[in-house]
Each structure stands twice: as C-alpha cells, then as structure tokens.
Amino acid sequence: MPRDIRHLLNVTEFGHGDTPLLMIHGFGCDQTVWSRLVPLLAADFRLILLDLPGFGASAPEVLSPSRHATLAGHVDEIVELIDALELRDALVIGHSMGGPIAMMASVARPGAFRKLCLMCASARYLDDPPDYIGGYNEEQLHGLMQLMEQNYLDWASTLSQVALGDALTDYHHHDLRERFLAVKPEVLRPLARDIFYGDKRDLLPRVSVPSVVLQPSVDAIVPREAAEYLQRHLPHGELDILDCPGHYPQLTHPELVALVVRQHLRSPSAN
C-alpha cells in the first residue's frame, strides 16, 4: 500500500482562495509557527501547512535520522507532497531553513510553483571573506554548536533571545524557546550542523522560478548582506526589507508579513 504523505507530514489546509500557498516552516518549529498569519491570509489563498519529518505532529515513521540530518533530505518529502497534491503553478513561502528547502523543491519540480517567497533565508551562514558575509565566523559557530551539545536548555534560551532581537518580549521568548525544546535534540543537532556549516550558493543559479526575498530590517541570524546576496544571485530575484526586527516576523509582526506577502504573491508578476 502506498504511503500517505499528507498523513505523514500532518498536512492541514485552511482558507477560501483558489491559489495554493505551500507554507514550509523553519528550524526548530512546526506548522503552528504560521498560526498568527493563517487567519490574515485565509481569504486570499488555499493555505497548505505541514510538519517536516521530526517536527511537530509529523508521523514518527517518516523520520530517517540519517537522511533528515540534511536539508536536502527534507526535500524528498516536499517533492512527494507536491506530486500527491498535484500542485501546478502554486505559491510557496519558506521561512529560514524552509527557504533553501523551497528552492531545492522548485528545482526538482519547476512546474509546481510560479513564485517563491523566501523569508529570513540564507544560502550560507559561515563568512567566506572577502566576498561573502554570512553572519558567523568559525569560532562563533563552534561555540553555538558546543552549547547545543552541552546544554540544550541554555542553547534554546540563548538562541531564541538572539533570534528575536529587538522584537524580544517575555511572551515571544517563552514561546520560541518552548518550540525549540519540543524538538528532540537528536533531530535538531545534526540538522543544525548541516544548516550552519552548509553552503547552498551553487543552488541559486538553478532556481528558475521568480523569487522574492523578505528580510527584516535587523536580523541577528541572517544579516542583510546575506539577503542581498540571495537576491543578486537568484536569476529572477527581488528583495523587500520588512520594517520590523527579528528572525521570526510571522510570530512578532504577522499583520505586516501578511500585507507584504499579499502584495508580492498577488502581484501581476505572480500571476
């Protein structure tokens, strides 16, 4: 019996629009990270949410510890879902690590999407001087990974504070920290290493689908230079700087994100 990828990825759908919008969550989260955005977009799109393997309420049997230790491994399930839903000329928004996953999926199934929305995404986190600024040097990444290995609770608390930046409140800090802690360390640790030490710059020229890079004005996880690099090296890329801080604007500034998403995904270039 063929497996039901929709069940395995805990796929849920919302909205009344005719245009499918696939929403791929970022690192340490699940589909509920979009919960404040969903009611703001439900009138315009058919929203398709999912939990990547190892996250949220995805089925335990879908997780392959070796394959899903890399972003590329997660693309297999997204492509399987695209085929199962028969997506054609759809839209996709990928947050953080969901951005590269969306780009890789668009390369594998270029006819599935007509526009990509890449929010707080990066092709590489490690600096590659003098021509590339990713936001981190080797020492900083080593310290981050070491803290993750030695004290998962402190790592979750520290990273959530850093990621929220000037958007930090007690509520958002607690919310994001608990999201990180809800994911098993054996899922996040190897994936974090692949994300932070990986390099997806060679992927960008192969993305044929028009793309918009949404970047907060101040993001401690992804610097503006990395977002500008994405825009310059995507064949059909544009950049929109959001007037808000932090790496999780869908949690902290959902009204602004909804406004900008509608502007770009309902624009003539997206039709």
Summary of the structure (lengths in Angstrom):
residues: 271
radius of gyration: 17.1
end to end distance: 37.5
largest distance: 53.2
contacts: 935
relative contact order: 0.15
helix: 49%
strand: 18%
